[in-house]
Amino acid sequence: MFTLEDEIGPAGITPLAAGAEGLMEDVTILAFDDCVVLEQEDAMTGEVVRVSLSMAQLADLAAALDLPEGSYRLSRPKAG
């Protein structure tokens, strides 16, 4: 279960932890033009933990989900 919100600024996606076994606190995903930010409240401290990924890091992560163990380098089109 998740929510998807298209606001002025970043698009927000929140996978919800309600009722599912093994899930932790809700995660908020903020998508900007140049990066993606993941936010999750630390249940022990109550503080929000943030991780920022560049678009290149996000592409590498997405590709890695479907690849077997190994070392890879994605080729990216050159700008201009």
C-alpha positions, 0 to 999 in steps of 0.5 A: 500500500502506498500514497502518491502525491503530485504537489508543487515541487517534488512528487511524493510517494509514501509506501505505508507500513500499516498492518504488514509484517516486517515493515518498518516506519513509513518511507517518504520518497521525494522526486526532484529534477536532479535527485531523489530523497528518501525520508524515514522516521527513526523509531528509536529517536523520533528523528527523520533520517534522509538519504539523497540519491543523484539520478545516476545513483538511482539508475544504478540502483534500479539496474542492480535490482535485476542483475546477478552478483558482480561488478557493473558500469552503466553506459550513459548517453553523453550530453550535448 
